[in-house]
Amino acid sequence: MPDQPTLLPGSWIADSIYEPRRAPADPVALPYARDSDTSEEASRRALPRAGRDARRILDLIRAHGGLTCREIQELTGIPHETASARCTGLKDKGWIRDSGKRRPSAKGNPMTVWEAVP
C-alpha cells in the first residue's frame, strides 16, 4: 500500500496531486509522447486543468463515500476517459484506492468503486 499522502501546511491539493513525492527527473507530470514537442506542450497546458479535475473528483469521492468513474462523469460532466485517467493518477499518488466494491455499468459490467484513503 502506498504511503499516506502528506500536505504541507497551507498547501492546496490541486497543486500537489500530480507532483511526484520525490524530486522528478522530468517536470512534466502528465504523460506525453517523448519525441513530440507538440505533445509535450499539450501536456504542460493540461496540467492545471488536470489538477483542478483531480481535486474535484477527490472531493466528490470523499463526499459520497465512494464513486465509480461513470458516477463521476454523471456528477461532473467530465468525460469518462478523463475521469478514469484522473482516478488512476489519484490512485498512483495514494489519494484513493479500490474499495473492493463493484457497481454495474449501464451495460451491467462491474465497475470499480473508488474510495478516499483516510
Phi and psi restraints in degrees (value plus and minus 20) as a CYANA .aco file:
   2 PRO   PHI     -85.9   -45.9
   2 PRO   PSI     138.5   178.5
   3 ASP   PHI     -79.4   -39.4
   3 ASP   PSI     132.8   172.8
   4 GLN   PHI     -82.0   -42.0
   4 GLN   PSI     113.4   153.4
   5 PRO   PHI     -85.2   -45.2
   5 PRO   PSI     123.9   163.9
   6 THR   PHI    -146.2  -106.2
   6 THR   PSI     128.6   168.6
   7 LEU   PHI    -145.7  -105.7
   7 LEU   PSI     123.7   163.7
   8 LEU   PHI     -96.8   -56.8
   8 LEU   PSI     130.9   170.9
   9 PRO   PHI     -74.1   -34.1
   9 PRO   PSI     112.3   152.3
  10 GLY   PHI      60.4   100.4
  10 GLY   PSI     -17.9    22.1
  11 SER   PHI    -101.8   -61.8
  11 SER   PSI     139.7   179.7
  12 TRP   PHI    -131.1   -91.1
  12 TRP   PSI     107.4   147.4
  13 ILE   PHI     -77.4   -37.4
  13 ILE   PSI     -55.3   -15.3
  14 ALA   PHI     -81.8   -41.8
  14 ALA   PSI     -47.3    -7.3
  15 ASP   PHI     -97.9   -57.9
  15 ASP   PSI     -41.7    -1.7
  16 SER   PHI    -130.0   -90.0
  16 SER   PSI     -35.6     4.4
  17 ILE   PHI     -79.2   -39.2
  17 ILE   PSI     -61.6   -21.6
  18 TYR   PHI    -120.3   -80.3
  18 TYR   PSI      -8.6    31.4
  19 GLU   PHI    -115.8   -75.8
  19 GLU   PSI     107.8   147.8
  20 PRO   PHI     -80.7   -40.7
  20 PRO   PSI     131.9   171.9
  21 ARG   PHI     -93.6   -53.6
  21 ARG   PSI     -41.1    -1.1
  22 ARG   PHI    -126.7   -86.7
  22 ARG   PSI     143.4   183.4
  23 ALA   PHI     -78.5   -38.5
  23 ALA   PSI     104.3   144.3
  24 PRO   PHI     -96.8   -56.8
  24 PRO   PSI     125.4   165.4
  25 ALA   PHI     -96.2   -56.2
  25 ALA   PSI     -49.9    -9.9
  26 ASP   PHI    -147.4  -107.4
  26 ASP   PSI     106.3   146.3
  27 PRO   PHI     -88.4   -48.4
  27 PRO   PSI     -37.0     3.0
  28 VAL   PHI    -100.2   -60.2
  28 VAL   PSI     102.2   142.2
  29 ALA   PHI    -115.3   -75.3
  29 ALA   PSI     -36.8     3.2
  30 LEU   PHI    -114.2   -74.2
  30 LEU   PSI     127.7   167.7
  31 PRO   PHI     -86.8   -46.8
  31 PRO   PSI     130.0   170.0
  32 TYR   PHI    -175.8  -135.8
  32 TYR   PSI     141.7   181.7
  33 ALA   PHI     -92.9   -52.9
  33 ALA   PSI      96.7   136.7
  34 ARG   PHI     -81.5   -41.5
  34 ARG   PSI     -43.3    -3.3
  35 ASP   PHI    -119.5   -79.5
  35 ASP   PSI      -4.2    35.8
  36 SER   PHI    -147.9  -107.9
  36 SER   PSI      95.0   135.0
  37 ASP   PHI     -88.2   -48.2
  37 ASP   PSI     -50.8   -10.8
  38 THR   PHI     -91.0   -51.0
  38 THR   PSI     -56.7   -16.7
  39 SER   PHI     -85.5   -45.5
  39 SER   PSI     -62.1   -22.1
  40 GLU   PHI     -83.5   -43.5
  40 GLU   PSI     -62.9   -22.9
  41 GLU   PHI     -84.0   -44.0
  41 GLU   PSI     -61.6   -21.6
  42 ALA   PHI     -82.0   -42.0
  42 ALA   PSI     -58.8   -18.8
  43 SER   PHI     -83.1   -43.1
  43 SER   PSI     -64.9   -24.9
  44 ARG   PHI     -81.6   -41.6
  44 ARG   PSI     -61.4   -21.4
  45 ARG   PHI     -90.6   -50.6
  45 ARG   PSI     -50.2   -10.2
  46 ALA   PHI     -99.4   -59.4
  46 ALA   PSI     -38.7     1.3
  47 LEU   PHI     -76.2   -36.2
  47 LEU   PSI     -67.7   -27.7
  48 PRO   PHI     -80.4   -40.4
  48 PRO   PSI     -61.8   -21.8
  49 ARG   PHI     -85.6   -45.6
  49 ARG   PSI     -59.9   -19.9
  50 ALA   PHI     -81.6   -41.6
  50 ALA   PSI     -60.4   -20.4
  51 GLY   PHI     -85.0   -45.0
  51 GLY   PSI     -62.1   -22.1
  52 ARG   PHI     -84.3   -44.3
  52 ARG   PSI     -65.2   -25.2
  53 ASP   PHI     -81.7   -41.7
  53 ASP   PSI     -63.5   -23.5
  54 ALA   PHI     -82.7   -42.7
  54 ALA   PSI     -62.7   -22.7
  55 ARG   PHI     -82.5   -42.5
  55 ARG   PSI     -64.4   -24.4
  56 ARG   PHI     -81.3   -41.3
  56 ARG   PSI     -63.4   -23.4
  57 ILE   PHI     -85.3   -45.3
  57 ILE   PSI     -65.2   -25.2
  58 LEU   PHI     -80.3   -40.3
  58 LEU   PSI     -64.1   -24.1
  59 ASP   PHI     -80.3   -40.3
  59 ASP   PSI     -62.0   -22.0
  60 LEU   PHI     -86.8   -46.8
  60 LEU   PSI     -62.3   -22.3
  61 ILE   PHI     -80.3   -40.3
  61 ILE   PSI     -63.0   -23.0
  62 ARG   PHI     -84.1   -44.1
  62 ARG   PSI     -65.3   -25.3
  63 ALA   PHI     -84.8   -44.8
  63 ALA   PSI     -54.4   -14.4
  64 HIS   PHI    -117.1   -77.1
  64 HIS   PSI     -24.9    15.1
  65 GLY   PHI      55.1    95.1
  65 GLY   PSI     -10.7    29.3
  66 GLY   PHI     118.6   158.6
  66 GLY   PSI     119.4   159.4
  67 LEU   PHI    -166.4  -126.4
  67 LEU   PSI     135.2   175.2
  68 THR   PHI    -112.6   -72.6
  68 THR   PSI     147.6   187.6
  69 CYS   PHI     -83.8   -43.8
  69 CYS   PSI     -54.6   -14.6
  70 ARG   PHI     -85.0   -45.0
  70 ARG   PSI     -62.1   -22.1
  71 GLU   PHI     -85.1   -45.1
  71 GLU   PSI     -57.9   -17.9
  72 ILE   PHI     -82.1   -42.1
  72 ILE   PSI     -64.2   -24.2
  73 GLN   PHI     -79.0   -39.0
  73 GLN   PSI     -65.8   -25.8
  74 GLU   PHI     -84.2   -44.2
  74 GLU   PSI     -58.0   -18.0
  75 LEU   PHI     -97.2   -57.2
  75 LEU   PSI     -49.9    -9.9
  76 THR   PHI    -133.0   -93.0
  76 THR   PSI     -45.2    -5.2
  77 GLY   PHI      62.9   102.9
  77 GLY   PSI     -20.3    19.7
  78 ILE   PHI     -89.0   -49.0
  78 ILE   PSI     110.7   150.7
  79 PRO   PHI     -75.5   -35.5
  79 PRO   PSI     127.0   167.0
  80 HIS   PHI     -73.7   -33.7
  80 HIS   PSI     -63.2   -23.2
  81 GLU   PHI     -81.5   -41.5
  81 GLU   PSI     -59.4   -19.4
  82 THR   PHI     -89.8   -49.8
  82 THR   PSI     -63.9   -23.9
  83 ALA   PHI     -79.0   -39.0
  83 ALA   PSI     -62.1   -22.1
  84 SER   PHI     -83.4   -43.4
  84 SER   PSI     -63.2   -23.2
  85 ALA   PHI     -84.2   -44.2
  85 ALA   PSI     -61.0   -21.0
  86 ARG   PHI     -86.8   -46.8
  86 ARG   PSI     -58.9   -18.9
  87 CYS   PHI     -84.4   -44.4
  87 CYS   PSI     -59.9   -19.9
  88 THR   PHI     -82.1   -42.1
  88 THR   PSI     -63.9   -23.9
  89 GLY   PHI     -82.1   -42.1
  89 GLY   PSI     -63.6   -23.6
  90 LEU   PHI     -83.8   -43.8
  90 LEU   PSI     -59.4   -19.4
  91 LYS   PHI     -85.2   -45.2
  91 LYS   PSI     -66.2   -26.2
  92 ASP   PHI     -82.8   -42.8
  92 ASP   PSI     -48.8    -8.8
  93 LYS   PHI    -111.4   -71.4
  93 LYS   PSI     -21.6    18.4
  94 GLY   PHI      66.6   106.6
  94 GLY   PSI      -5.0    35.0
  95 TRP   PHI    -105.8   -65.8
  95 TRP   PSI     -53.4   -13.4
  96 ILE   PHI    -151.8  -111.8
  96 ILE   PSI     147.2   187.2
  97 ARG   PHI    -168.8  -128.8
  97 ARG   PSI     143.7   183.7
  98 ASP   PHI     -88.4   -48.4
  98 ASP   PSI     104.0   144.0
  99 SER   PHI     -95.5   -55.5
  99 SER   PSI     -34.5     5.5
 100 GLY   PHI      69.1   109.1
 100 GLY   PSI     -29.9    10.1
 101 LYS   PHI    -109.9   -69.9
 101 LYS   PSI     134.8   174.8
 102 ARG   PHI    -152.7  -112.7
 102 ARG   PSI     123.5   163.5
 103 ARG   PHI    -146.1  -106.1
 103 ARG   PSI     127.9   167.9
 104 PRO   PHI     -93.7   -53.7
 104 PRO   PSI     122.5   162.5
 105 SER   PHI     -96.8   -56.8
 105 SER   PSI     159.6   199.6
 106 ALA   PHI     -79.2   -39.2
 106 ALA   PSI     -48.5    -8.5
 107 LYS   PHI    -115.4   -75.4
 107 LYS   PSI     -15.7    24.3
 108 GLY   PHI      70.4   110.4
 108 GLY   PSI     -18.2    21.8
 109 ASN   PHI     -98.7   -58.7
 109 ASN   PSI     126.1   166.1
 110 PRO   PHI     -89.8   -49.8
 110 PRO   PSI     116.7   156.7
 111 MET   PHI    -140.1  -100.1
 111 MET   PSI     122.0   162.0
 112 THR   PHI     -87.0   -47.0
 112 THR   PSI     115.1   155.1
 113 VAL   PHI    -118.5   -78.5
 113 VAL   PSI      97.1   137.1
 114 TRP   PHI    -108.2   -68.2
 114 TRP   PSI     119.5   159.5
 115 GLU   PHI    -147.7  -107.7
 115 GLU   PSI     132.9   172.9
 116 ALA   PHI     -93.0   -53.0
 116 ALA   PSI     124.3   164.3
 117 VAL   PHI     -98.2   -58.2
 117 VAL   PSI     106.4   146.4
